[in-house]
Amino acid sequence: MLFAAIAGGLSLLTFAPFGAWPLQFILLAFVFYQVGMDTSVRRASWIGWAFGLGWSVAGMHWLYIAITRFGGLPAPVAAAAIVLLGAYMGLFCSLAIGLAAWLRRRWALPVAAFLLLVLPVCWGLSEWMRGWLFTGFPWASSGYAHVDGPLAGFAPLVGVYGVGAIVALCAACLTMLTQRARWPAIGLFAVLLGAGFGLRQIDWTAPYGQPLNVRLVQGNVAQDEKFDPAHIRDALDLYHDLITATPADLIATPETAVVLYPYQLPPDYLPALGQFARASGSAILLGMPLAASPQDAMNNAANSIVGIAPAGQPYRFDKNHLVPFGEFVPTGFRWFVDMMSIPLGDFKRGGAVQAPFAVKDQFVLPNVCYEDAFGEEIALQLRATATPATLLLNASNLAWYGDSVAIPQHLQISRMRAIETGRPMLRATNTGATAVIDAHGAVTAALPFNQRGVLAARVQGMRGTTPYIACGNWLFLALAAISLGAAWWRGRATAKNGEKSR
């Protein structure tokens, strides 16, 4: 278990900013080898839990910064909270490895069927389950590490969880090197990498309309000043000046660039931005909380993106997938939230499907903060609207997590969404990563982290449907069911042959 936890912790190196994605094959192969030698279900479950614990604590250690520096919790309590979160996340890995070991015994599977048909599927299913159970927390799912590798070619078909299962299948092939049937495993490993590379050459979507000139604002407002009444006016003036400095087809700000509700703003603030939009022909997407009155703010506030169009059409996008403890209070955890001093802690959810914002002949679909970690929700919006978006926009504020790996990890998540959907992703953030990502997931322009600035770029919208947009996670789940069915059939055939030999 100790070595499994260490191996899980080393997985941090496979994600951004380190990018050692091939190491992930080795780490998973190490764990698969430990449970591949006819290990008991109980022992396999404990090994899986230890691996998941190390994986989660290392991959999400940056949460410690938010809950100590800005949440006000004592360091020991915050550290315990991170370990408890890792222990909970480890249960999903424990379930994956333990279930695979149980199926091996239940179906009397030979080693090859266990390693190649069952373990990878259980790994992928556990990550998929972690992405939706109790609102989900899919951060550091294994597939994200591969946005620069050949396996990203599978993302437009089966999404990040399907890529994670294929990563596990590659690891199983490495584990098979300890078996007699090593050469077929080597061949399968090469085929998977080659197929992924070939799929990366496919253009699933095509350019649509005219490119937009965009300006993405990075205010770099310190988090400890963001909600301080003594500094709010300075931030309002800052964003006004950065927005109106130069016209563009689209100007976007970070999440809650404006921290006040509309009724709290100076009366001329939003009208002045509207006047600039009309005079310059610029469309503006402004991050701010929305509520009509103090009473409305108590029960009906939303974390929103407000659209200010040159022609004056109103637009509003309300965040749908809220952050537990930061944007809503889970049942039974009010005591924990009350221990912290994080503001804006209880919002209402926006609709699961919301219309995009029209900018000239393009359609921009916002998502707020870690909403872009839920690819199936973005895919749903793209296939369920009458006018599918041609561009995606993530508005975030990661200043909560300081100068940590959370920023490059979030950029990596956004890159996966671009690959899955075949659409560019724009990122307007407070401290980083403010960037433009093309339809193949490549970062074409970016601002340095933790610096104030405006990123200007020319971006081409894309239209079309990838298999992942059309099916969401259902294609991955169907293939997982087929793989488990094949394993069951193989075990049954082995049992019948054994009976005949007797």
LINHUTA-V276270 format. One record per backbone hydrogen bond with DSSP energy under -1.0 kcal/mol. CO is the residue of the C=O (numbers start at 1). NH is the residue of the N-H. If there is no record, write none. Layout:
co=<CO CO>
nh=<NH NH>
//
This chain:
co=<1 2 3 4 5 6 8 9 10 11 12 13 15 15 19 20 21 23 24 25 26 27 28 29 30 31 40 41 42 43 44 45 46 47 48 49 50 51 52 53 54 55 56 60 61 62 63 64 65 66 66 67 74 75 76 77 78 79 80 81 82 83 84 85 86 88 89 90 91 92 93 94 95 96 97 98 99 100 101 102 103 104 110 111 112 113 113 114 118 119 120 121 122 123 124 125 126 127 129 129 130 132 133 138 141 142 143 144 146 149 150 151 152 154 154 155 156 158 159 160 161 162 163 164 165 166 167 168 169 170 171 172 174 175 176 180 182 183 184 185 186 187 188 189 190 191 192 193 194 195 196 198 199 206 212 213 213 214 215 216 218 222 222 225 228 228 231 232 233 234 235 236 237 238 239 240 249 250 251 252 254 261 266 268 269 270 271 272 273 274 275 276 277 283 284 285 286 287 288 290 293 296 301 302 303 304 305 306 308 309 315 317 319 320 323 323 327 328 330 333 334 337 357 359 362 363 363 364 365 367 368 369 370 371 374 375 376 377 378 379 380 390 391 392 393 394 395 398 399 402 404 405 406 407 408 409 410 411 412 413 414 415 416 417 418 424 425 426 428 430 431 434 435 436 436 437 438 442 445 453 455 457 459 461 463 466 467 468 471 473 474 475 476 477 478 479 480 481 482 483 484 485 486 487 488 489 490 491 492 493 494 495 496 497 498>
nh=<5 6 7 8 9 10 11 12 13 14 15 20 18 19 21 23 24 27 28 29 30 31 32 33 34 35 44 45 46 47 48 49 50 51 52 53 54 55 56 57 58 59 60 63 64 65 67 68 69 70 71 73 78 79 80 81 82 83 84 85 86 87 88 89 90 91 92 94 95 96 97 98 99 100 101 102 103 104 105 106 107 109 114 115 116 117 118 119 122 123 124 125 126 127 128 129 130 131 132 133 137 135 136 141 144 145 146 147 149 152 153 154 155 157 158 159 468 162 163 164 165 166 167 168 169 170 171 172 173 174 175 176 177 178 179 182 186 187 188 189 190 191 192 193 194 195 196 197 198 199 200 201 202 463 459 249 250 457 252 455 453 225 226 228 231 232 235 236 237 238 239 240 241 242 243 244 283 215 285 217 257 264 269 272 273 274 275 276 277 278 279 280 281 251 308 253 306 258 304 302 297 300 348 290 319 288 317 286 284 312 307 305 350 322 327 328 347 325 333 337 338 340 364 362 359 390 391 357 393 395 371 372 373 374 378 379 380 381 382 383 384 462 365 426 367 428 369 401 402 404 407 409 410 411 412 413 414 415 416 417 418 419 420 421 422 392 437 394 396 220 450 447 427 444 445 425 441 438 436 218 216 214 212 208 206 470 471 472 474 477 478 479 480 481 482 483 484 485 486 487 488 489 490 491 492 493 494 495 496 497 498 499 500 501 502>
//
